[in-house]
Amino acid sequence: MDSTERLSETVRDLVQAGRRERLAQVLDEAHAADIAAAMRDLSIDDQVTVFRLLGREQAGPVLAELDDQTLLELVRALDEAEISTVLDRMQRLSLEGAAPPGRDHRGRHGHQHAGRCDRGRCDPAAPLKSFRIDPAIASSVIITTFTDVCGFFSFLGLATLLIKFLL
């Protein structure tokens, strides 16, 4: 049994037992992707309970990790003010290009990442985006250099091979 399955079982048991304080502690120590996976197996009422126990820093990342159907059901079940607060915080963090306070850029399996992580994937272009530089335009210099070098060497290599037939 992997850590996600263990967390799902623990969350389900704690919700059913009504042990909210212990559940809040477990959720605080878990990664957003694992919490989202655990929430998928719960009823909508239990999902709302779990979501309301999440800290301010965790609510946004957990929402980002949920699949579309679960996210839609949860948003419909929550109060508009709750969702508004979480989305505002997510937008601020997105503009800052940083992880929530107290969190690092560790992926689902605990690996350190350089870029901003979202849904278990990292965005290596986050530093460029934070300066409002389009990554496609910034990479054009590298791509042009690569194609010029490849073209130059292939042309000269072909000419070196065929020169004996010209003379």
N, C-alpha and C positions, 0 to 999 in steps of 0.2 A: 504494500500500500504506500503510495507516494504522499508527499506533504500536502498536495491539493486535496486528495481524497480524505486524508486525516482531518484537514481543516473543515471540509464539507461535513463530515460526520460529527465533529466537535460542535460546529455552529448549529447543526440541526438538533443535536442533543441539548445544548444550552438554551436554545430558543424554546424547545418543547418543555424544558424544566423551568423556564421563567427566570433563569439566572442571568439577569441583564448585566450586573456588574462584572461578572467573570467573562461574559461574552464580549463586553467592551474592551477588556484587557486583551483577550485573544485577538480581537479585530485590530487593536492598536499595534500588535506585534506582527501582523500578517501583511503580505504584499497585496497591492490592489488587484492584480490579476487573479490571485488565488481567492480573494474575497468574492470577486465577480463570478468565478467558477462555482464557488460554494452557493452563492445566491441563486444561481440558475436552477438548482435542485429544490428550492424552497417554494412554498405557496406565496402568493402575492402579499398576504398579510404579514407573513414572516419576513419577506424581503423588505417591506416597509419598516418593520421593527429593526432589522439589521442595519438598514441604511440610516435610520435615525440615531443609532448608537455610534456611527462612524464619527471620527473627529473632523474638524473643519478641513484639515490638510488631506484627509483620506477620501472624502466624499467625491470630489471631482475626479481623481484618478480612477476610482471604482466605477463611476458612471462611464468614463471613457473606455473601460475594459469590458463593459457589458455588451452582449450581442444586441442587435437591433430590437428583436421582439421583447426581450426582457427589459430593455431600457424603456421602450414605449409603455409597457404595462406598469412599470415602476413610476414613471413620470405621471401617468394618468392617476395613479393611486396617491401620489404625494400632494401636499398643499403647494399652491403656486408660489408662495413666499419662500418655502424651503428650496424649491428648484431654482428660483431666481437668485437666491443667495449663493448657492453652489456654482451656478453658471457664471455669475459675476466674478467669483474667486478664480474659476478656471480661466476666464478671459484675462484677468490681471496676470496670472502666472504665465499664460501663453505669450502675452506681450513682453513679459520680462525674460522669457526664454529660460526659465529656471525651474528647478524642482521645488515643491512646497518646502517651507522651512522644516528642518529636522529630517528631511528625506534626501537621499542621494540618488544618483542615476543608475541604480542597480536594476538589471533586468529581472525577468521572472525567475531565473535560476541563480541569481546572486552575482552575476558578472558585472564588473564596473564598465560603464559606457561613457564615451566622451560627449556624445550628443544628447539631445533631449529625448526621453523615452516616452512612447505612447503606444498603448495596446501591445506591449511586449516587443515593439520594434523601436530602434533608435533613429533619430534624425541627425545625421552627421552634418547637415547643412544649417543646424540651429545657430551657430555663431554668425554665419552670413545673414541669416534671416533677422537676427537681433539688430544688425546694422542696416536693415532694410535693403539688402543687396540680393538680387535675384540669383540663386545658385546656378541657373542655366546660363545666364550671361557671364557670371564669374568663371565658370568652367570653360567658356569658349576659348580662352587663351590656351588652356592646357590641351584641349581637343585639337585646335588648329596646329599647335606645335607638334603634337603626336602625328597627325596626318602628314604634315610637311616632312618630318624626319623619315617616316616610313616610305613616303613617295620618293624622297631624295635617295635613300639607300637602295630601294628596289630599282630605281632607274639606273643608278650607277652600277649596281650589281649586275643587272641585265646587260648593260653596255660593256662591262668587263668580260662577261662571258661571250658576247657576240663580236667583240673587236677583232678576234682572230679570223673571222669570216669576211670582214671588210678589207683587210690588208693582204 
